[in-house]
Amino acid sequence: MTQIKWLYQLQQVDLEIDAATEALQRVDSQLGDRTVIEELLISVEQKRQALEKLTTEQRHAEWEAQDRAKKLADVENKLYGGSVRIPKELSSLQQEGELLKQKHREIEDRLLATMVENDARHQEIANDMQEFTRMEREWQGRQAELSKEQASIKATVDTLNQKLQELLPHIERADLEIYQDLRISKQGKAVARVEQGMCQGCRISLPSNQLQLVRAGNRLVQCGSCQRILYME
Protein backbone atom coordinates (compact mmCIF):
# COMPACT_ATOMS: atom_id res chain seq x y z
CA MET A 1 0.00 0.00 0.00
CA THR A 2 1.36 3.45 -0.92
CA GLN A 3 2.09 6.24 1.52
CA ILE A 4 -0.79 8.26 0.08
CA LYS A 5 -3.18 5.38 0.74
CA TRP A 6 -1.99 5.13 4.33
CA LEU A 7 -2.38 8.88 4.77
CA TYR A 8 -5.89 8.76 3.33
CA GLN A 9 -6.86 5.98 5.74
CA LEU A 10 -5.28 7.95 8.58
CA GLN A 11 -7.39 10.96 7.65
CA GLN A 12 -10.57 8.88 7.66
CA VAL A 13 -9.79 7.71 11.19
CA ASP A 14 -8.82 11.23 12.30
CA LEU A 15 -12.09 12.65 10.96
CA GLU A 16 -14.06 9.97 12.79
CA ILE A 17 -12.17 10.81 15.97
CA ASP A 18 -12.90 14.53 15.44
CA ALA A 19 -16.62 13.82 15.01
CA ALA A 20 -16.72 11.53 18.03
CA THR A 21 -14.81 14.04 20.17
CA GLU A 22 -17.23 16.81 19.18
CA ALA A 23 -20.19 14.55 20.03
CA LEU A 24 -18.58 13.70 23.36
CA GLN A 25 -18.13 17.38 24.19
CA ARG A 26 -21.79 18.00 23.38
CA VAL A 27 -22.87 15.14 25.65
CA ASP A 28 -20.52 16.25 28.45
CA SER A 29 -21.94 19.77 28.30
CA GLN A 30 -25.48 18.44 28.75
CA LEU A 31 -24.71 15.99 31.54
CA GLY A 32 -25.67 17.56 34.86
CA ASP A 33 -26.99 20.72 33.21
CA ARG A 34 -30.08 21.79 35.17
CA THR A 35 -30.15 25.41 33.98
CA VAL A 36 -33.76 25.40 32.75
CA ILE A 37 -35.03 23.62 35.87
CA GLU A 38 -33.09 25.94 38.19
CA GLU A 39 -34.49 28.97 36.36
CA LEU A 40 -38.02 27.63 36.91
CA LEU A 41 -37.33 27.10 40.63
CA ILE A 42 -35.97 30.64 40.94
CA SER A 43 -39.13 31.94 39.25
CA VAL A 44 -41.31 29.93 41.65
CA GLU A 45 -39.41 31.30 44.65
CA GLN A 46 -39.89 34.85 43.39
CA LYS A 47 -43.61 34.20 42.95
CA ARG A 48 -43.83 32.74 46.47
CA GLN A 49 -42.20 35.85 47.91
CA ALA A 50 -44.65 38.03 45.98
CA LEU A 51 -47.49 35.84 47.26
CA GLU A 52 -46.34 36.29 50.86
CA LYS A 53 -46.42 40.07 50.37
CA LEU A 54 -49.84 39.83 48.77
CA THR A 55 -51.13 37.65 51.63
CA THR A 56 -49.90 40.24 54.13
CA GLU A 57 -51.70 42.97 52.18
CA GLN A 58 -54.88 40.88 52.19
CA ARG A 59 -54.64 40.32 55.94
CA HIS A 60 -54.18 44.05 56.57
CA ALA A 61 -57.13 44.84 54.30
CA GLU A 62 -59.29 42.36 56.22
CA TRP A 63 -58.32 43.96 59.54
CA GLU A 64 -59.01 47.42 58.15
CA ALA A 65 -62.38 46.31 56.78
CA GLN A 66 -63.31 44.85 60.16
CA ASP A 67 -62.25 48.05 61.91
CA ARG A 68 -64.29 50.23 59.53
CA ALA A 69 -67.29 47.93 59.88
CA LYS A 70 -67.11 48.22 63.68
CA LYS A 71 -66.83 51.99 63.55
CA LEU A 72 -69.76 52.15 61.13
CA ALA A 73 -71.85 49.94 63.41
CA ASP A 74 -71.07 52.23 66.37
CA VAL A 75 -72.11 55.30 64.39
CA GLU A 76 -75.32 53.67 63.17
CA ASN A 77 -76.18 52.57 66.73
CA LYS A 78 -75.85 56.16 67.87
CA LEU A 79 -77.68 57.44 64.80
CA TYR A 80 -80.67 55.11 65.03
CA GLY A 81 -80.55 54.12 68.69
CA GLY A 82 -82.26 57.28 69.90
CA SER A 83 -79.47 58.33 72.20
CA VAL A 84 -78.67 61.37 70.05
CA ARG A 85 -81.48 63.86 69.36
CA ILE A 86 -79.72 67.13 68.69
CA PRO A 87 -80.06 67.83 64.93
CA LYS A 88 -76.52 69.15 64.58
CA GLU A 89 -75.06 66.01 66.18
CA LEU A 90 -77.34 63.79 64.06
CA SER A 91 -76.18 65.57 60.91
CA SER A 92 -72.57 65.11 61.95
CA LEU A 93 -73.17 61.40 62.60
CA GLN A 94 -74.84 61.00 59.21
CA GLN A 95 -71.85 62.59 57.47
CA GLU A 96 -69.45 60.40 59.43
CA GLY A 97 -71.53 57.32 58.57
CA GLU A 98 -71.53 58.13 54.84
CA LEU A 99 -67.77 58.67 54.93
CA LEU A 100 -67.27 55.35 56.74
CA LYS A 101 -69.50 53.54 54.24
CA GLN A 102 -67.51 54.97 51.34
CA LYS A 103 -64.19 54.00 52.94
CA HIS A 104 -65.58 50.55 53.77
CA ARG A 105 -66.64 49.99 50.13
CA GLU A 106 -63.18 51.06 48.92
CA ILE A 107 -61.50 48.68 51.35
CA GLU A 108 -63.81 45.81 50.35
CA ASP A 109 -63.12 46.45 46.64
CA ARG A 110 -59.39 46.43 47.34
CA LEU A 111 -59.75 43.31 49.46
CA LEU A 112 -61.71 41.51 46.73
CA ALA A 113 -59.09 42.40 44.11
CA THR A 114 -56.33 41.18 46.44
CA MET A 115 -58.15 37.89 47.10
CA VAL A 116 -58.65 37.28 43.36
CA GLU A 117 -54.96 37.98 42.67
CA ASN A 118 -53.97 35.80 45.62
CA ASP A 119 -55.94 32.85 44.24
CA ALA A 120 -54.42 33.39 40.78
CA ARG A 121 -50.90 33.41 42.23
CA HIS A 122 -51.60 30.21 44.17
CA GLN A 123 -52.79 28.52 40.98
CA GLU A 124 -49.82 29.80 39.00
CA ILE A 125 -47.37 28.40 41.55
CA ALA A 126 -49.23 25.08 41.60
CA ASN A 127 -49.00 24.92 37.78
CA ASP A 128 -45.28 25.75 37.91
CA MET A 129 -44.66 22.96 40.43
CA GLN A 130 -46.48 20.49 38.19
CA GLU A 131 -44.24 21.65 35.34
CA PHE A 132 -41.20 21.24 37.59
CA THR A 133 -42.21 17.63 38.37
CA ARG A 134 -42.59 16.89 34.67
CA MET A 135 -39.28 18.55 33.76
CA GLU A 136 -37.45 16.79 36.59
CA ARG A 137 -38.76 13.40 35.43
CA GLU A 138 -37.75 14.11 31.82
CA TRP A 139 -34.35 15.40 32.96
CA GLN A 140 -33.64 12.21 34.91
CA GLY A 141 -34.53 10.11 31.87
CA ARG A 142 -32.42 12.28 29.57
CA GLN A 143 -29.45 12.07 31.93
CA ALA A 144 -29.62 8.27 31.82
CA GLU A 145 -29.66 8.40 28.00
CA LEU A 146 -26.72 10.82 27.93
CA SER A 147 -24.70 8.60 30.27
CA LYS A 148 -25.20 5.63 27.94
CA GLU A 149 -24.33 7.79 24.92
CA GLN A 150 -21.21 9.05 26.68
CA ALA A 151 -20.02 5.51 27.42
CA SER A 152 -20.70 4.45 23.81
CA ILE A 153 -18.79 7.41 22.33
CA LYS A 154 -15.83 6.84 24.66
CA ALA A 155 -15.68 3.20 23.57
CA THR A 156 -15.75 4.35 19.93
CA VAL A 157 -12.95 6.85 20.53
CA ASP A 158 -10.85 4.16 22.22
CA THR A 159 -11.34 1.84 19.24
CA LEU A 160 -10.45 4.62 16.78
CA ASN A 161 -7.34 5.59 18.74
CA GLN A 162 -6.22 1.97 18.66
CA LYS A 163 -6.74 1.91 14.89
CA LEU A 164 -4.81 5.18 14.66
CA GLN A 165 -1.84 3.68 16.48
CA GLU A 166 -1.87 0.74 14.08
CA LEU A 167 -1.70 3.09 11.07
CA LEU A 168 1.05 5.44 12.25
CA PRO A 169 3.99 3.00 11.90
CA HIS A 170 3.25 2.69 8.17
CA ILE A 171 3.70 6.42 7.51
CA GLU A 172 7.05 8.14 7.08
CA ARG A 173 7.80 10.88 9.60
CA ALA A 174 8.29 13.63 6.98
CA ASP A 175 4.97 12.83 5.29
CA LEU A 176 3.23 12.64 8.66
CA GLU A 177 4.50 16.11 9.60
CA ILE A 178 3.19 17.56 6.33
CA TYR A 179 -0.13 15.82 6.90
CA GLN A 180 -0.44 17.10 10.48
CA ASP A 181 0.40 20.69 9.49
CA LEU A 182 -2.22 20.56 6.73
CA ARG A 183 -4.84 19.13 9.09
CA ILE A 184 -4.43 22.23 11.24
CA SER A 185 -4.64 24.70 8.36
CA LYS A 186 -7.33 22.85 6.35
CA GLN A 187 -9.90 22.18 9.09
CA GLY A 188 -8.92 18.53 9.43
CA LYS A 189 -8.90 17.66 5.72
CA ALA A 190 -5.28 17.37 4.67
CA VAL A 191 -5.84 14.75 1.95
CA ALA A 192 -8.13 15.44 -1.01
CA ARG A 193 -9.43 12.88 -3.46
CA VAL A 194 -8.91 13.45 -7.18
CA GLU A 195 -12.03 12.88 -9.26
CA GLN A 196 -12.56 13.74 -12.92
CA GLY A 197 -9.20 15.47 -12.98
CA MET A 198 -10.11 17.84 -10.15
CA CYS A 199 -8.91 18.27 -6.58
CA GLN A 200 -12.01 17.70 -4.47
CA GLY A 201 -10.57 19.95 -1.78
CA CYS A 202 -10.67 23.16 -3.82
CA ARG A 203 -12.48 21.95 -6.98
CA ILE A 204 -9.62 23.11 -9.23
CA SER A 205 -8.65 21.12 -12.32
CA LEU A 206 -5.16 19.63 -12.12
CA PRO A 207 -2.56 19.78 -14.91
CA SER A 208 -1.95 16.51 -16.75
CA ASN A 209 1.62 16.08 -15.52
CA GLN A 210 0.45 16.40 -11.90
CA LEU A 211 -2.35 13.91 -12.53
CA GLN A 212 0.24 11.43 -13.82
CA LEU A 213 2.29 11.81 -10.65
CA VAL A 214 -0.77 11.31 -8.47
CA ARG A 215 -1.85 8.29 -10.48
CA ALA A 216 1.59 6.73 -10.15
CA GLY A 217 1.38 7.07 -6.36
CA ASN A 218 5.15 6.86 -5.93
CA ARG A 219 5.46 10.00 -3.84
CA LEU A 220 3.44 12.59 -2.04
CA VAL A 221 1.91 15.19 -4.42
CA GLN A 222 0.23 18.38 -3.22
CA CYS A 223 -2.41 20.44 -5.01
CA GLY A 224 -0.88 23.57 -6.50
CA SER A 225 -3.95 25.56 -5.42
CA CYS A 226 -4.93 24.43 -1.90
CA GLN A 227 -1.74 22.49 -1.02
CA ARG A 228 -3.69 19.41 0.11
CA ILE A 229 -2.17 15.99 -0.43
CA LEU A 230 -3.74 14.47 -3.52
CA TYR A 231 -5.15 10.94 -3.48
CA MET A 232 -6.52 8.89 -6.33
CA GLU A 233 -7.98 5.37 -6.15
N, C-alpha and C positions, 0 to 999 in steps of 0.2 A: 504494500500500500504506500502511496506517495506521501510526502510531507504535507502537501496541500489537502489530501484526503483526511489525514490525521487532524490537521488544523480545523477543517470543516466539522468533523465529528466533535472536536473539542468545543467549538463554538455552539453546536447544538446542545451540548451538555451545559455549557455556561449559561446559555439563554434559559434553559429549563430551571437552572439554579436561581437565576435572577427572578424569574416569575414566581418560583416557590418562596423565595425570600421576601418578595413584595407581599405575597399572600399571607405569609407568616406575620409580617409586620402589621398588616391589616387586622388579622385575628388577635394579635397581642394587644393592639390598641383598643379593641372592643371588650376583651376579657376584663371583668371587674369594673367596667365603666357604668356607673349608675347616675350619670349627669341628669338625664331627663327625670328619673324618679326623684332624685334629690331636689330638683327644681320644683316638682309638684309638692313635695313635703314642705318646702320653704313657703310656697304659696298658701298651703293649708294653714301653716302656723301663723302667717300674716292675717289670714281670714279669721282665725280663732282669736287673735288679739283684738281685731276690729270688733268681733262679736262680743268679747268681754266688755269693751267700751260701750257698745250699743246696749248691752244688758244693764250696765250701770245707769245709762241714760234712761232706760225704760223704768228701772226701779225708782229713780229720782222723780220721774214724771208721775208714777203711781202715787208716791208719797205726797207730791204737790197737789195732785188731783184730790186725794183724800183730805188734805188740809183745807183746800178751797171748798170742798163739799161740806166739811164741818162748819166752816165759817159762814157759808151760805145758809146752812140749817139754823145756826144761831141767830142770824139776821132775820130769817123768815119767822122763827119762833117769836122774836120780839115784835116783828111787824104784824103778825096775825094772831098773836097770843093775847092781845088786849092789854098788855102791860104798859104800852106806850100809847098816849092819846094826844099828845101835843102835835099839831099839824106840822110844825117845822121839823120836829124830830122824826115824825113818820116819813116826811119827804126825804130827809137825809138817809133814813134806812132804806127807802125805796131805791134811791140812787146807788147806795152801797150795794144793795142786792143785785141790781142790774149789772153793775161793774163786776161783781163776783161771778155772776152767771156767764158774762162774756169771757172772763179769764178762765173759768172752768171749761167752757166749750173749747177755747184755744188749747188748753192743756190736754183735754180729751182727744182733740184732733191730732195733736203732736204725739200723744201716747199711742193712738191707733196706728199712725204711720210708723212709729218705732217698732210696734209689735209685728206689723206686716213685714218690715225689713228684717227684723230679728228672725222670723220664721223662714224667710227666703235665704238668709245667711246659713241657718242651720241645715236647710236642704242642700244648699250649694256645697257645704263642707261634707255632708253625707255622701253626695255624688262624687266628690273628689276622692274620698276614702275608698269608695267602690272602685273607682278608676285606679287608685294606687294598688289595691288588691289584685286587680287584673294585670296591671303592668308588672308587679312583682312576680306573679306567677309566670308570665311570659318571659321575664328576664331570667328567672331561674332555668327555664327550659332552654333559652337561647345560650346561656352560659354553658350548659351541659353539651350542647351542640358544638359550641366554639372550642371547648376542651378537646372533644374528639377530633375536630378538624385540625387543631393545633398539633396533636399527637401524630395524625396522619401526614401532615406537611413535614414535620420534623423527620419522620421516617423516610419520606421521599427525598428530602435534602441529604440525609445520611447516605442513601443509596446512590444519589447523583454524585456526591463527593467521592465515594468509593470508585465510581466509574471514572471520575475525573483523574484520580490518582493512577488509575490503570492506563489512561491515555498519555499522560505527561511524559513517561519515559520514551515514548516513540517520537517525540518532537525535539528537534535540535534547539539548543539554548538560544541561538541568534534569532531563529524564526519565531520562537516563543516570545522573545522580547518585543519583536515587531508586532506580533499579534496582540500582546497585552497593551502596548501603547495605543494601538488602533482601537482596541475595545473601549479605552477611556475616551478617546476623541470622537468615536463614531457611535456613541450610545449603545455599546455592547455588540455591534455588528461589524467585526473586523474583516470577515470573509464574505465576499459577494459571489453569488452564482453568476455564470455567464450563460445567457439564453438568447438565441437568435442574434448572436454577435454583439449583444449589449451587456454591459455591467448592470446587474439588477440592483446595485447599491445606489447608483446615480442616474441610471437609465441613459447612459451615453454609449454610443456605438464605438466599438474598439477597432483599431487598425488591424489589417490582416496579419501583419508580422507578429503583433502581440497575441492575437488569437492563436497563431501557430505555437507560440511559446506556452500558452496556457494549456492548449490541447496536448502538448507533449508531456507536460506535468513533471519535467525534470528539475525545475527549480521554482522558487517562489516568484510570482509575477504580481505587480501591483497596478491597479487602474491608474492611468495617467491623469484622470480627472479627480477622483475622490480618494485615491491612494489605498483603497481597500485591496486585500489579497484576493486575487481572482481564482475561482474554482469552477471547473467544468467536469460534468460526469463523463 
